């Protein structure tokens, strides 16, 4: 049994008013799927908590992807500015 099952958690609607779908169909604002958004009011407390957990996982995955992308861009900039001096990055 998880701790979230023991207490009545306020699983309020995570909508932040940025209602646009991304490439994978998740809302760019709250990271819920179309079905998760559409049926939110009909979900039980436990189901809402699971959806919120999924949203957190999606957010971490998205942030990790963005961080790796930024790192690659910075390394490319460093190597382009002085490749002979910074060959140890390769």
N, C-alpha and C positions, 0 to 999 in steps of 0.2 A: 504494500500500500504506500502510495506517495503522500508526501506532506500536504500537497494541494487537495487531496481527497479528504483530509481531516478537518479542514477549515473552510468556511464559506468565503471564498476569495471574490473580490469585486472584479469580475471579468467583463469590464465595460468595453464598448465598441472601440476598437483601436483606430478608427478612421481619423485621419488628420486633414481631410479635405483636399488631398491631392489624388483625385480619382482618375488615374490614367493607367492603362494596362501596359506592362513592359513586354519584351520579346517572348517571355515564357507564359504570359497571361496573368501574372501576378500584379496586383496594384502597386504602382511605384511609391505610394504613400505608406500603406500599412502592410504590404507584402502578403495580403490574403488572395486566394484564388477567387475566381468569379463566383463559384458555388459557396465558398466560405463567406463571401460578402452578402450574397443573395439570401442565404438561409440563416444568417447570424441570429436573428431574433427567435428562431425556432430551435436553436441548439440548447442542449442542457448545459448546466454550469460546468460539468466535466468536459464536455465537448468543446466549449469555448476556451477552456484552459489549454486543451490540446492544440487548438488552432493557434492560440497565442504562443505556445511553445514552438510550433512549426514556424511561425513568423519570426521568432527570435533566431531560430536555426537558419532560416533563409537570409536574415539580415547579416549574421556572422559570415555566412558563405559569400555573400555579395561584397561585404567589406574586405574579406580576405582576397577576393579576386581583384578588387580595386587596388589594394595595397601591392599586390604582385605586379599589377600593370604599371603603377607609379614607380616601383622599384626598377622595372625594366626600362622605363623612359629615362629615369635619372642616370642609370648606368650607360645608356646610349649617349646621353648628353656628355657625360664625363669622357667616354671613349672618343667621341667626336671632337672634343675640344683639345685634347692633348694625347693622342693614342700612343706616341712613342714614350711618353713619360709614365703612362698609367697601364702598361701592358700586364701588370700583375693582376688586374681585374679579370683577365681572361682565364 
